[in-house]
Amino acid sequence: MEEATEEDDIDVELRLSRFEYLMERRLLLLNSVLLRQNPHNVHEWHKRVNLYEDKPTEIINTYTEAVQTVQPKLAVGKLHTLWGEFAKFYESNGQVEDARVVFERGTEVEYVKVADLAAVWCEWAKMELRQQQFEAALKLMQCATAMPKRKVAYHDDSETVQSRLHRSLKVWSMYADLEEIFGTFKTCKAVYESIIDLKICTPQVIINYGMFLEEHNYFEEAYRAYEKDIALFKWPNVYDIWNSYLSKFFARYGGTKLERTALRTVPGSVTR
């Protein structure tokens, strides 16, 4: 048996180095193969970012390539999460202005669903809250809920998601929450009234509105809101509103004014 020469030793070391290099890059190479098979796989793009841990330049380049590559109609997974995580990466590294640029571009994407666009706006507002930019968060919600120049049906897929965003309950609900905390009684009341006027409210929204009015000692206005908005829902969805209205009304007035509630204790009755 021939003894190994120095050249043989060098060759073995090179082969081992190549093997170790391939093993270190194995997951990244596998991810590259999967993305070549389907470049619109949102989950694989997120995995690729995680593989570049502690390599900010590669992470930024990956996010940039991802949002430029994935087409909304072909996306497998939630495209809006790429924009949200991209912005959060900048935010976590103290580059808030860059995060705002990412969010702004994320709001311009032609998503398939309004809910995806709503998620981007809400994540942007949450970032502003983390930065203690409360007025900026409110302005974002004002912008997101702005009415389009012409009437657009929420479920009309021929219209852009941007033109239908003003009917998103997710956005309006966050707007109402922010107004309750940082706005005035008048501005918060206006938000709740807008939700009701758009007929996108849920029984819980009505209950929240009533509680908001009561907290500011507008008890009669709260009861009128309950009484008015009961007509928006059918049984059994209306049950929670009835329950909240009657319990609060009787707690305040006791056995008086029974004639007022009598007209409203039968679902479907006409309110006066």
Backbone as JSON, one array per atom type, in Angstrom:
{
  "sequence": "MEEATEEDDIDVELRLSRFEYLMERRLLLLNSVLLRQNPHNVHEWHKRVNLYEDKPTEIINTYTEAVQTVQPKLAVGKLHTLWGEFAKFYESNGQVEDARVVFERGTEVEYVKVADLAAVWCEWAKMELRQQQFEAALKLMQCATAMPKRKVAYHDDSETVQSRLHRSLKVWSMYADLEEIFGTFKTCKAVYESIIDLKICTPQVIINYGMFLEEHNYFEEAYRAYEKDIALFKWPNVYDIWNSYLSKFFARYGGTKLERTALRTVPGSVTR",
  "N": [[0.85, -1.19, 0.0], [0.62, 2.15, -0.95], [2.14, 5.0, 0.54], [0.53, 7.95, 1.72], [0.91, 10.93, -0.06], [2.07, 14.34, 0.19], [0.58, 15.84, -1.54], [-1.69, 14.31, -1.72], [-2.7, 14.61, 0.85], [-3.31, 17.32, 0.84], [-5.27, 17.31, -1.1], [-7.3, 15.8, 0.16], [-7.88, 17.49, 2.31], [-8.92, 19.67, 0.93], [-11.19, 18.54, -0.22], [-12.61, 17.88, 2.08], [-13.04, 20.44, 3.1], [-14.66, 21.52, 1.12], [-16.84, 19.84, 1.41], [-17.66, 20.49, 4.04], [-18.33, 23.15, 3.61], [-20.47, 22.86, 1.85], [-22.23, 21.51, 3.53], [-22.72, 23.46, 5.44], [-24.06, 25.28, 3.89], [-26.22, 23.88, 3.09], [-29.02, 24.05, 3.81], [-29.59, 26.57, 2.82], [-29.08, 26.21, 0.1], [-30.98, 24.27, -0.49], [-33.26, 25.78, -0.01], [-32.98, 27.64, -2.08], [-33.43, 26.0, -4.29], [-36.12, 25.33, -3.88], [-37.32, 27.84, -4.09], [-36.74, 28.41, -6.71], [-38.39, 26.61, -7.9], [-40.89, 27.57, -7.11], [-41.19, 30.78, -7.05], [-42.99, 32.39, -5.77], [-43.6, 31.64, -3.25], [-44.31, 32.54, -0.18], [-43.68, 31.64, 2.4], [-41.24, 30.29, 2.07], [-39.57, 32.4, 1.43], [-39.53, 33.77, 3.85], [-38.22, 31.83, 5.36], [-35.76, 31.89, 4.14], [-34.79, 34.4, 4.88], [-34.47, 33.96, 7.64], [-32.38, 32.16, 7.55], [-30.27, 33.77, 7.04], [-29.38, 34.86, 9.41], [-28.11, 37.4, 11.53], [-26.83, 38.66, 9.45], [-27.18, 41.43, 8.16], [-27.09, 42.81, 5.64], [-27.53, 40.8, 3.72], [-30.06, 40.03, 4.57], [-31.64, 42.31, 4.07], [-31.31, 42.45, 1.29], [-32.58, 40.06, 0.6], [-35.24, 40.42, 1.49], [-35.89, 42.58, -0.17], [-35.66, 41.43, -2.73], [-37.64, 39.52, -2.45], [-40.14, 40.95, -2.12], [-40.21, 42.17, -4.55], [-40.42, 40.08, -6.26], [-42.55, 38.25, -5.64], [-45.75, 37.82, -6.84], [-48.92, 39.19, -6.26], [-51.34, 37.75, -7.04], [-50.37, 35.25, -7.45], [-49.24, 34.46, -5.17], [-48.26, 32.22, -2.6], [-49.31, 31.86, 0.48], [-49.29, 34.61, 2.84], [-48.78, 37.56, 1.45], [-48.59, 40.14, 2.51], [-47.24, 39.83, 4.89], [-44.55, 39.75, 4.32], [-43.92, 42.39, 3.68], [-44.55, 43.57, 6.13], [-42.74, 42.31, 7.95], [-40.34, 43.04, 6.8], [-40.36, 45.83, 7.19], [-40.38, 45.83, 10.0], [-37.87, 44.78, 10.5], [-36.16, 46.87, 9.75], [-37.07, 48.73, 11.62], [-36.34, 47.51, 14.06], [-33.66, 47.84, 13.94], [-33.28, 50.47, 14.33], [-33.82, 52.09, 12.16], [-36.12, 53.8, 11.46], [-37.28, 55.56, 9.61], [-36.72, 54.32, 7.19], [-38.26, 52.08, 7.58], [-40.79, 53.2, 7.47], [-40.88, 53.93, 4.8], [-40.92, 51.41, 3.6], [-43.38, 50.42, 4.58], [-45.11, 52.28, 3.38], [-44.78, 51.71, 0.66], [-45.73, 49.16, 0.77], [-48.44, 49.58, 1.1], [-49.27, 50.18, -1.39], [-49.41, 48.0, -2.95], [-51.13, 45.72, -5.09], [-53.02, 43.83, -3.63], [-54.76, 40.67, -3.29], [-56.85, 40.44, -1.49], [-58.8, 42.67, 0.53], [-58.36, 42.55, 3.23], [-55.66, 41.95, 3.46], [-54.36, 44.31, 2.7], [-55.4, 45.96, 4.69], [-54.14, 44.86, 6.9], [-51.5, 45.68, 6.54], [-51.69, 48.49, 6.85], [-52.54, 48.58, 9.52], [-50.39, 47.39, 10.86], [-48.46, 49.28, 10.32], [-49.46, 51.47, 11.74], [-49.27, 50.4, 14.31], [-46.51, 50.29, 14.58], [-45.93, 53.03, 14.69], [-47.11, 53.6, 17.1], [-45.45, 52.15, 18.82], [-43.25, 53.71, 18.55], [-44.08, 55.85, 19.89], [-45.4, 57.8, 18.5], [-48.1, 59.03, 18.48], [-49.96, 60.77, 17.29], [-49.26, 60.49, 14.65], [-50.02, 57.85, 14.2], [-52.81, 58.07, 14.42], [-53.32, 59.73, 12.22], [-52.62, 58.03, 10.15], [-54.66, 56.13, 10.29], [-56.81, 57.75, 9.68], [-56.22, 58.34, 7.05], [-56.31, 55.77, 5.93], [-59.01, 55.16, 6.15], [-60.28, 56.94, 4.57], [-62.82, 58.14, 2.41], [-63.49, 56.96, -0.91], [-63.5, 58.67, -4.12], [-65.64, 57.93, -5.62], [-68.53, 55.79, -5.35], [-67.98, 52.53, -4.2], [-68.31, 49.03, -4.23], [-67.73, 46.78, -1.58], [-67.19, 44.04, -2.01], [-66.58, 43.9, -4.68], [-64.54, 42.59, -6.84], [-63.41, 43.59, -9.1], [-62.59, 46.07, -8.61], [-59.86, 47.94, -7.17], [-58.08, 46.94, -4.19], [-57.35, 49.08, -2.67], [-59.28, 51.03, -3.18], [-61.39, 49.96, -1.87], [-60.8, 49.8, 0.74], [-61.83, 51.51, 2.66], [-64.04, 50.35, 3.74], [-63.27, 48.45, 5.47], [-63.59, 46.67, 8.38], [-61.63, 45.94, 10.16], [-59.67, 47.97, 9.97], [-61.2, 50.22, 10.7], [-61.94, 49.48, 13.3], [-59.51, 49.51, 14.67], [-58.98, 52.18, 14.37], [-61.05, 53.3, 15.9], [-60.3, 52.36, 18.43], [-57.86, 53.72, 18.8], [-58.76, 56.37, 18.77], [-60.32, 56.41, 21.07], [-58.35, 56.29, 23.0], [-56.42, 58.3, 22.4], [-57.74, 60.37, 21.13], [-60.43, 62.82, 21.02], [-63.63, 63.15, 22.71], [-65.5, 63.91, 20.81], [-64.25, 63.31, 18.31], [-63.9, 60.57, 18.5], [-66.52, 59.66, 18.79], [-67.46, 60.35, 16.29], [-66.1, 58.54, 14.68], [-67.19, 56.06, 15.47], [-69.84, 56.53, 14.64], [-69.46, 56.69, 11.91], [-68.72, 54.07, 11.3], [-71.12, 52.79, 11.82], [-72.82, 54.08, 9.98], [-71.73, 53.15, 7.6], [-72.58, 50.62, 7.71], [-71.09, 48.39, 8.55], [-70.69, 47.47, 10.98], [-70.47, 45.33, 13.9], [-72.31, 43.44, 16.4], [-70.67, 43.64, 18.67], [-69.25, 45.99, 18.23], [-71.28, 47.88, 18.51], [-71.91, 47.52, 21.2], [-69.47, 48.27, 22.34], [-69.47, 50.96, 21.59], [-71.68, 51.9, 23.03], [-70.71, 51.53, 25.64], [-68.58, 53.29, 25.59], [-69.91, 55.76, 25.38], [-71.31, 55.73, 27.81], [-69.19, 55.77, 29.64], [-68.46, 58.36, 29.44], [-70.52, 59.58, 30.59], [-72.79, 59.95, 29.02], [-75.46, 58.79, 29.15], [-78.17, 58.62, 28.22], [-77.78, 59.02, 25.51], [-76.31, 56.77, 24.93], [-78.23, 54.75, 25.36], [-80.02, 55.42, 23.36], [-78.46, 54.89, 21.17], [-78.17, 52.11, 21.35], [-80.88, 51.42, 21.0], [-81.44, 52.38, 18.45], [-79.6, 50.99, 16.81], [-80.22, 48.36, 17.08], [-81.93, 47.59, 15.09], [-80.29, 46.99, 12.99], [-79.51, 44.39, 13.04], [-80.32, 40.87, 12.97], [-82.12, 38.31, 14.75], [-80.32, 35.44, 15.87], [-78.21, 37.2, 16.27], [-78.54, 39.69, 17.33], [-78.86, 39.4, 20.0], [-76.84, 39.9, 22.02], [-76.68, 42.67, 22.04], [-79.28, 43.37, 22.86], [-79.23, 42.22, 25.42], [-77.18, 43.64, 26.7], [-78.17, 46.26, 26.5], [-80.7, 46.15, 27.89], [-79.93, 45.26, 30.47], [-78.28, 47.34, 31.35], [-80.03, 49.48, 31.16], [-82.1, 48.85, 32.99], [-80.57, 48.7, 35.27], [-80.01, 51.33, 35.68], [-82.48, 52.74, 35.67], [-84.22, 51.12, 37.02], [-87.45, 50.0, 37.93], [-88.8, 51.95, 36.58], [-89.94, 53.74, 33.65], [-90.81, 51.58, 32.12], [-92.44, 51.34, 29.95], [-90.92, 52.2, 27.84], [-88.99, 50.23, 27.35], [-90.63, 48.11, 26.83], [-91.5, 48.24, 24.24], [-89.35, 47.29, 22.95], [-88.58, 44.8, 23.64], [-89.28, 42.65, 22.19], [-87.87, 40.89, 19.61], [-87.51, 42.35, 16.43], [-89.53, 44.12, 16.69], [-90.99, 47.37, 16.13], [-89.15, 50.26, 16.68], [-89.52, 53.3, 18.52]],
  "CA": [[0.0, 0.0, 0.0], [1.44, 3.34, -1.07], [1.95, 6.01, 1.57], [-0.09, 9.18, 1.22], [1.85, 12.02, -0.31], [1.62, 15.68, 0.65], [-0.47, 16.27, -2.47], [-2.9, 13.58, -1.32], [-3.22, 15.25, 2.07], [-3.91, 18.6, 0.43], [-6.51, 16.99, -1.82], [-8.28, 15.4, 1.16], [-8.29, 18.69, 3.05], [-9.76, 20.48, 0.05], [-12.48, 17.87, -0.34], [-13.31, 18.05, 3.36], [-13.45, 21.85, 3.2], [-15.81, 21.68, 0.24], [-17.96, 19.13, 2.03], [-18.13, 21.3, 5.17], [-18.96, 24.34, 3.04], [-21.78, 22.46, 1.33], [-23.09, 21.19, 4.66], [-23.13, 24.73, 6.05], [-24.97, 25.95, 2.98], [-27.21, 22.9, 2.64], [-30.38, 24.58, 3.95], [-29.74, 27.7, 1.9], [-29.15, 25.66, -1.25], [-32.3, 23.64, -0.61], [-34.21, 26.88, -0.11], [-32.84, 28.2, -3.43], [-34.1, 25.08, -5.2], [-37.57, 25.47, -3.67], [-37.75, 29.15, -4.61], [-36.72, 28.33, -8.17], [-39.6, 25.88, -8.28], [-42.02, 28.49, -6.93], [-40.68, 32.03, -6.48], [-44.07, 33.13, -5.12], [-43.85, 30.99, -1.97], [-43.99, 33.51, 0.88], [-43.08, 30.93, 3.53], [-39.83, 30.01, 1.75], [-38.82, 33.66, 1.53], [-39.32, 34.0, 5.28], [-37.19, 30.87, 5.79], [-34.46, 32.35, 3.61], [-34.37, 35.5, 5.76], [-34.01, 33.37, 8.9], [-31.09, 31.51, 7.31], [-29.25, 34.83, 7.0], [-29.34, 35.47, 10.74], [-26.92, 38.22, 11.84], [-26.22, 39.17, 8.22], [-28.19, 42.44, 7.77], [-27.09, 43.14, 4.21], [-28.2, 39.7, 3.03], [-31.48, 40.06, 4.95], [-32.26, 43.4, 3.31], [-31.35, 42.04, -0.12], [-33.56, 38.99, 0.46], [-36.57, 41.03, 1.57], [-36.08, 43.39, -1.38], [-35.91, 40.51, -3.84], [-38.91, 38.84, -2.2], [-41.3, 41.8, -2.4], [-40.2, 42.48, -5.98], [-40.65, 38.85, -7.01], [-43.85, 37.61, -5.38], [-46.91, 38.48, -7.43], [-50.08, 39.0, -5.37], [-52.29, 36.74, -7.49], [-49.72, 33.94, -7.48], [-48.61, 34.25, -3.86], [-48.63, 31.11, -1.73], [-49.07, 32.47, 1.79], [-49.75, 35.99, 2.98], [-47.78, 38.48, 0.94], [-48.44, 41.33, 3.36], [-46.31, 39.57, 5.99], [-43.2, 40.09, 3.87], [-43.78, 43.84, 3.85], [-44.57, 43.87, 7.56], [-41.49, 41.87, 8.58], [-39.28, 43.89, 6.22], [-40.4, 47.1, 7.92], [-39.99, 45.57, 11.4], [-36.42, 44.6, 10.53], [-35.58, 48.21, 9.78], [-37.42, 49.34, 12.91], [-35.54, 46.89, 15.12], [-32.28, 48.32, 13.81], [-33.27, 51.92, 14.52], [-34.01, 52.8, 10.89], [-37.57, 53.97, 11.42], [-37.68, 56.21, 8.36], [-36.71, 53.27, 6.16], [-39.43, 51.23, 7.85], [-41.96, 53.93, 6.96], [-40.84, 53.83, 3.33], [-41.36, 50.06, 3.27], [-44.83, 50.35, 4.81], [-45.81, 53.08, 2.37], [-44.79, 50.93, -0.58], [-46.58, 48.01, 1.01], [-49.85, 49.96, 0.95], [-49.55, 50.42, -2.8], [-49.46, 46.7, -3.64], [-52.48, 45.29, -5.48], [-53.3, 42.55, -2.98], [-55.98, 40.0, -3.72], [-57.89, 40.68, -0.5], [-58.75, 43.93, 1.28], [-57.82, 42.24, 4.56], [-54.2, 41.99, 3.4], [-54.0, 45.73, 2.73], [-55.74, 46.45, 6.02], [-53.11, 44.38, 7.83], [-50.32, 46.53, 6.38], [-51.98, 49.78, 7.49], [-52.6, 48.4, 10.97], [-49.03, 47.16, 11.33], [-47.78, 50.57, 10.25], [-49.94, 52.25, 12.88], [-48.7, 49.81, 15.53], [-45.12, 50.74, 14.67], [-45.93, 54.42, 15.15], [-47.42, 53.56, 18.54], [-44.22, 51.73, 19.51], [-42.34, 54.86, 18.51], [-44.78, 56.9, 20.64], [-45.88, 58.8, 17.55], [-49.53, 58.77, 18.57], [-50.67, 61.58, 16.29], [-48.98, 59.88, 13.34], [-50.85, 56.65, 14.11], [-54.16, 58.52, 14.14], [-53.38, 60.22, 10.84], [-52.6, 56.86, 9.27], [-56.01, 55.55, 10.28], [-57.65, 58.7, 8.94], [-55.9, 58.15, 5.63], [-56.77, 54.44, 5.52], [-60.48, 55.1, 6.12], [-60.79, 58.02, 3.72], [-63.79, 57.68, 1.42], [-63.07, 57.15, -2.31], [-64.22, 59.72, -4.83], [-66.89, 57.36, -6.13], [-69.03, 54.67, -4.55], [-67.4, 51.25, -4.59], [-68.81, 47.9, -3.43], [-66.63, 46.12, -0.87], [-66.91, 42.72, -2.57], [-66.38, 44.01, -6.12], [-63.14, 42.25, -7.09], [-62.89, 44.32, -10.26], [-62.02, 47.3, -8.07], [-58.64, 47.72, -6.4], [-58.29, 46.83, -2.74], [-57.18, 50.42, -2.11], [-60.54, 51.77, -3.29], [-62.38, 49.3, -1.01], [-60.27, 49.74, 2.11], [-62.63, 52.34, 3.58], [-65.1, 49.54, 4.33], [-62.63, 47.39, 6.26], [-63.89, 46.78, 9.81], [-60.35, 45.82, 10.88], [-59.06, 49.3, 10.03], [-62.08, 51.1, 11.48], [-61.89, 49.07, 14.71], [-58.27, 50.05, 15.24], [-59.15, 53.63, 14.4], [-61.88, 53.6, 17.07], [-59.48, 52.12, 19.63], [-56.9, 54.81, 18.93], [-59.49, 57.59, 19.11], [-60.72, 56.31, 22.48], [-57.17, 56.5, 23.86], [-55.67, 59.52, 22.11], [-58.56, 61.41, 20.53], [-61.4, 63.52, 21.87], [-64.95, 62.52, 22.71], [-66.15, 64.24, 19.55], [-63.65, 62.58, 17.18], [-64.16, 59.13, 18.69], [-67.94, 59.45, 18.49], [-67.6, 60.45, 14.83], [-65.6, 57.28, 14.11], [-68.23, 55.05, 15.69], [-70.99, 56.85, 13.79], [-69.08, 56.35, 10.54], [-68.8, 52.61, 11.19], [-72.55, 52.45, 11.76], [-73.36, 54.59, 8.71], [-71.25, 52.28, 6.53], [-73.23, 49.33, 7.95], [-70.08, 47.34, 8.64], [-70.5, 47.2, 12.41], [-70.9, 44.07, 14.5], [-72.91, 43.7, 17.71], [-69.65, 44.04, 19.64], [-68.96, 47.41, 17.99], [-72.37, 48.65, 19.11], [-71.74, 47.44, 22.65], [-68.31, 49.12, 22.66], [-69.91, 52.34, 21.43], [-72.52, 52.21, 24.18], [-69.84, 51.63, 26.82], [-67.82, 54.53, 25.44], [-70.8, 56.87, 25.72], [-71.59, 55.67, 29.25], [-67.99, 56.18, 30.37], [-68.43, 59.82, 29.41], [-71.77, 60.01, 31.23], [-73.85, 60.21, 28.04], [-76.26, 57.58, 29.3], [-79.32, 58.61, 27.32], [-77.29, 58.85, 24.15], [-75.92, 55.36, 24.82], [-79.45, 53.96, 25.2], [-80.57, 55.69, 22.03], [-77.62, 54.18, 20.2], [-78.6, 50.71, 21.41], [-82.22, 51.3, 20.44], [-81.38, 52.64, 17.01], [-78.78, 50.03, 16.07], [-80.82, 47.02, 17.17], [-82.57, 47.31, 13.79], [-79.3, 46.58, 12.0], [-79.19, 42.97, 13.17], [-81.4, 39.91, 13.12], [-81.96, 37.32, 15.8], [-79.89, 35.67, 17.26], [-77.04, 38.07, 16.36], [-78.87, 40.9, 18.08], [-79.06, 39.06, 21.41], [-75.88, 40.55, 22.91], [-77.05, 44.09, 22.16], [-80.46, 43.39, 23.73], [-78.84, 41.88, 26.78], [-76.42, 44.76, 27.24], [-79.06, 47.42, 26.61], [-81.7, 45.98, 28.94], [-79.29, 45.17, 31.78], [-77.82, 48.67, 31.72], [-81.19, 50.36, 31.31], [-82.78, 48.53, 34.25], [-79.67, 49.03, 36.37], [-80.05, 52.79, 35.91], [-83.83, 53.25, 35.89], [-85.03, 50.22, 37.84], [-88.77, 49.67, 37.4], [-89.42, 53.09, 35.89], [-89.82, 53.81, 32.19], [-90.99, 50.26, 31.56], [-93.1, 51.43, 28.64], [-89.89, 52.42, 26.83], [-88.36, 48.95, 27.02], [-91.64, 47.15, 26.38], [-91.56, 48.31, 22.79], [-88.13, 46.78, 22.36], [-88.23, 43.5, 24.19], [-89.6, 41.59, 21.23], [-87.06, 41.07, 18.42], [-88.24, 42.68, 15.21], [-90.56, 45.15, 16.93], [-90.66, 48.7, 15.63], [-88.73, 51.19, 17.72], [-90.09, 54.64, 18.37]],
  "C": [[0.88, 1.24, 0.0], [1.11, 4.33, 0.05], [1.37, 7.27, 0.94], [0.96, 10.27, 1.08], [1.27, 13.32, 0.22], [0.49, 16.19, -0.24], [-1.79, 15.59, -2.13], [-3.54, 14.22, -0.1], [-3.92, 16.56, 1.73], [-5.25, 18.37, -0.25], [-7.63, 16.6, -0.85], [-8.81, 16.61, 1.93], [-9.21, 19.57, 2.22], [-11.16, 19.88, -0.07], [-13.3, 18.02, 0.95], [-13.84, 19.47, 3.53], [-14.68, 22.11, 2.33], [-17.05, 21.03, 0.84], [-18.56, 19.94, 3.18], [-18.86, 22.55, 4.68], [-20.37, 24.02, 2.54], [-22.75, 22.13, 2.47], [-23.61, 22.45, 5.34], [-24.17, 25.44, 5.2], [-26.13, 25.05, 2.52], [-28.63, 23.46, 2.68], [-30.63, 25.74, 3.0], [-29.87, 27.23, 0.46], [-30.5, 24.99, -1.51], [-33.38, 24.7, -0.77], [-34.18, 27.51, -1.5], [-33.56, 27.33, -4.46], [-35.62, 25.25, -5.11], [-38.1, 26.79, -4.23], [-37.67, 29.19, -6.14], [-37.95, 27.59, -8.68], [-40.84, 26.75, -8.16], [-41.53, 29.76, -6.26], [-41.74, 32.86, -5.75], [-44.47, 32.51, -3.77], [-43.37, 31.89, -0.83], [-43.26, 32.83, 2.04], [-41.59, 30.66, 3.28], [-38.98, 31.27, 1.79], [-38.55, 34.01, 2.98], [-38.22, 33.08, 5.82], [-35.81, 31.34, 5.33], [-33.91, 33.49, 4.47], [-33.8, 34.95, 7.06], [-32.66, 32.69, 8.75], [-29.94, 32.51, 7.27], [-29.14, 35.56, 8.33], [-28.01, 36.18, 10.99], [-26.17, 38.68, 10.6], [-27.18, 40.21, 7.62], [-28.23, 42.76, 6.29], [-27.83, 42.07, 3.41], [-29.7, 39.69, 3.34], [-32.22, 41.13, 4.16], [-32.39, 43.02, 1.84], [-32.42, 40.97, -0.36], [-34.97, 39.55, 0.51], [-36.87, 41.83, 0.3], [-36.42, 42.51, -2.58], [-37.29, 39.85, -3.69], [-40.11, 39.71, -2.6], [-41.36, 42.22, -3.87], [-40.59, 41.27, -6.82], [-42.07, 38.31, -6.87], [-44.98, 38.45, -5.97], [-48.15, 38.16, -6.59], [-51.02, 37.86, -5.77], [-51.7, 35.33, -7.51], [-49.14, 33.56, -6.12], [-49.18, 33.03, -3.14], [-48.28, 31.56, -0.31], [-49.51, 33.92, 1.76], [-48.64, 36.97, 2.62], [-47.54, 39.66, 1.87], [-47.46, 41.1, 4.51], [-44.87, 39.87, 5.6], [-42.94, 41.59, 4.06], [-43.71, 44.21, 5.33], [-43.27, 43.5, 8.25], [-40.3, 42.66, 8.06], [-39.21, 45.21, 6.99], [-39.95, 46.91, 9.37], [-38.49, 45.37, 11.53], [-35.72, 45.95, 10.59], [-35.85, 48.87, 11.14], [-36.55, 48.81, 14.03], [-34.08, 47.31, 15.08], [-32.2, 49.84, 13.85], [-33.46, 52.73, 13.25], [-35.51, 52.98, 10.63], [-38.04, 54.61, 10.12], [-37.7, 55.21, 7.21], [-37.9, 52.35, 6.33], [-40.69, 51.89, 7.31], [-42.03, 53.85, 5.44], [-41.35, 52.46, 2.89], [-42.87, 49.93, 3.45], [-45.6, 51.12, 3.74], [-45.89, 52.33, 1.05], [-45.69, 49.7, -0.44], [-48.06, 48.32, 0.87], [-50.25, 50.18, -0.5], [-49.68, 49.12, -3.6], [-50.91, 46.31, -3.94], [-52.76, 43.9, -4.93], [-54.6, 41.96, -3.52], [-57.14, 40.34, -2.79], [-57.69, 42.02, 0.21], [-58.12, 43.71, 2.64], [-56.3, 42.31, 4.58], [-53.7, 43.44, 3.45], [-54.27, 46.33, 4.1], [-54.68, 46.07, 7.04], [-51.86, 45.25, 7.75], [-50.53, 47.88, 7.06], [-51.96, 49.66, 9.01], [-51.22, 48.15, 11.56], [-48.22, 48.45, 11.33], [-48.17, 51.43, 11.45], [-49.36, 51.72, 14.2], [-47.24, 50.21, 15.7], [-45.04, 52.17, 15.19], [-46.25, 54.49, 16.64], [-46.19, 53.14, 19.33], [-43.2, 52.85, 19.56], [-42.91, 56.06, 19.27], [-45.17, 58.09, 19.75], [-47.4, 58.63, 17.42], [-50.34, 59.54, 17.52], [-50.46, 60.99, 14.9], [-49.83, 58.63, 13.14], [-52.3, 57.02, 13.78], [-54.31, 59.0, 12.69], [-53.35, 59.08, 9.83], [-53.99, 56.24, 9.15], [-56.99, 56.46, 9.55], [-57.46, 58.51, 7.44], [-56.46, 56.82, 5.12], [-58.28, 54.37, 5.35], [-61.1, 56.19, 5.26], [-61.71, 57.46, 2.63], [-63.25, 57.9, 0.0], [-63.93, 58.21, -2.98], [-65.54, 59.22, -5.4], [-67.27, 56.14, -5.3], [-68.5, 53.35, -5.11], [-67.93, 50.16, -3.66], [-67.62, 47.14, -2.84], [-66.23, 44.8, -1.54], [-66.72, 42.72, -4.09], [-64.9, 43.8, -6.43], [-62.55, 42.96, -8.3], [-62.28, 45.66, -9.83], [-60.76, 46.98, -7.26], [-58.95, 47.62, -4.91], [-58.15, 48.2, -2.07], [-58.5, 51.2, -2.12], [-61.63, 51.18, -2.39], [-61.98, 49.28, 0.45], [-61.14, 50.47, 3.11], [-63.78, 51.56, 4.23], [-64.54, 48.37, 5.15], [-62.9, 47.6, 7.76], [-62.61, 46.69, 10.64], [-59.7, 47.19, 11.05], [-59.89, 50.23, 10.91], [-62.02, 50.76, 12.98], [-60.63, 49.6, 15.38], [-58.35, 51.57, 15.36], [-59.97, 54.03, 15.63], [-61.1, 53.42, 18.37], [-58.51, 53.27, 19.87], [-57.58, 56.12, 19.34], [-59.92, 57.58, 20.58], [-59.56, 56.66, 23.41], [-56.57, 57.89, 23.66], [-56.51, 60.66, 21.54], [-59.45, 62.12, 21.53], [-62.72, 62.77, 21.83], [-65.61, 62.72, 21.35], [-65.59, 63.41, 18.39], [-63.92, 61.08, 17.29], [-65.61, 58.81, 18.35], [-68.16, 59.46, 16.98], [-67.14, 59.16, 14.15], [-66.64, 56.19, 14.27], [-69.45, 55.28, 14.8], [-70.7, 56.5, 12.33], [-69.17, 54.85, 10.31], [-70.25, 52.17, 11.04], [-73.16, 52.89, 10.44], [-72.95, 53.7, 7.53], [-71.88, 50.89, 6.6], [-72.24, 48.17, 7.93], [-69.86, 46.94, 10.1], [-70.98, 45.8, 12.79], [-71.6, 44.39, 15.81], [-71.89, 44.17, 18.75], [-69.27, 45.51, 19.47], [-70.02, 48.28, 18.64], [-72.24, 48.66, 20.63], [-70.57, 48.32, 23.1], [-68.68, 50.6, 22.59], [-70.75, 52.77, 22.62], [-71.69, 52.39, 25.45], [-69.03, 52.92, 26.79], [-68.67, 55.74, 25.84], [-71.1, 56.9, 27.23], [-70.4, 56.13, 30.08], [-67.85, 57.7, 30.43], [-69.74, 60.42, 29.92], [-72.85, 60.45, 30.24], [-74.77, 58.99, 28.03], [-77.43, 57.52, 28.33], [-78.89, 58.41, 25.88], [-76.87, 57.41, 23.9], [-77.15, 54.49, 24.59], [-80.07, 54.18, 23.83], [-79.77, 54.98, 20.95], [-77.98, 52.71, 20.17], [-79.93, 50.53, 20.68], [-82.23, 51.46, 18.92], [-80.7, 51.49, 16.26], [-79.25, 48.6, 16.2], [-81.41, 46.62, 15.82], [-81.59, 46.82, 12.73], [-79.06, 45.07, 12.0], [-80.45, 42.12, 13.34], [-81.09, 38.97, 14.29], [-81.29, 36.07, 15.2], [-78.71, 36.63, 17.41], [-77.27, 39.29, 17.23], [-78.94, 40.65, 19.59], [-78.13, 39.83, 22.35], [-76.2, 42.03, 23.1], [-78.25, 44.23, 23.07], [-80.06, 43.2, 25.19], [-78.11, 43.04, 27.45], [-77.32, 45.97, 27.49], [-80.01, 47.29, 27.8], [-81.08, 45.94, 30.33], [-78.84, 46.55, 32.26], [-78.99, 49.62, 31.98], [-81.88, 50.12, 32.65], [-81.89, 48.84, 35.45], [-79.74, 50.51, 36.7], [-81.44, 53.27, 36.31], [-84.72, 52.34, 36.75], [-86.35, 49.9, 37.17], [-89.46, 50.8, 36.7], [-89.18, 52.98, 34.39], [-89.96, 52.45, 31.52], [-91.62, 50.3, 30.18], [-92.08, 51.62, 27.52], [-89.25, 51.1, 26.39], [-89.35, 47.95, 26.48], [-91.73, 47.1, 24.87], [-90.38, 47.62, 22.14], [-87.74, 45.4, 22.86], [-88.6, 42.35, 23.29], [-88.78, 41.84, 19.98], [-87.93, 41.33, 17.19], [-89.3, 43.72, 15.42], [-90.08, 46.49, 16.42], [-90.3, 49.6, 16.77], [-89.33, 52.56, 17.45], [-89.23, 55.66, 19.1]]
}
